């Protein structure tokens, strides 16, 4: 069962029309936009690393790591509830849990690369 948004309207002649929009492309659009917003925030923060507090930037990186770990934990919990205590990869997950699993790894990668970039940017700075 796929969720969808339904819109009903009447045209000038009085004919009723129904339009459905699948929700999954909308969810993917929101997820991609969210990831791009996080990347843009990281880039803007690293551009102004001399002006911003490094703790704020590190907070964003730690939040990305935490969200990534939470997404992985939820995706793996679905496999464990299915009876597979030991599993590798998203092979035995549903499509939604596979997507959450991939989003988790992307967020972990963003957080880890953000922390590495922050440490490289602050390498020459005396106060840390």
Secondary structure, 3 states (H helix, E strand, C coil): CCCEEEEEEECCCCCEEEEEEEHHHHHHHHHHHHHHHHHHHHHHHHHCCCCCCHHHHHHHHHHHHHHHHHHHHHHHHHHHHCCCCCCCCCCCCCHHHHHHHHHHHHHHHHHHHHHHHHHHHCCCCCCC
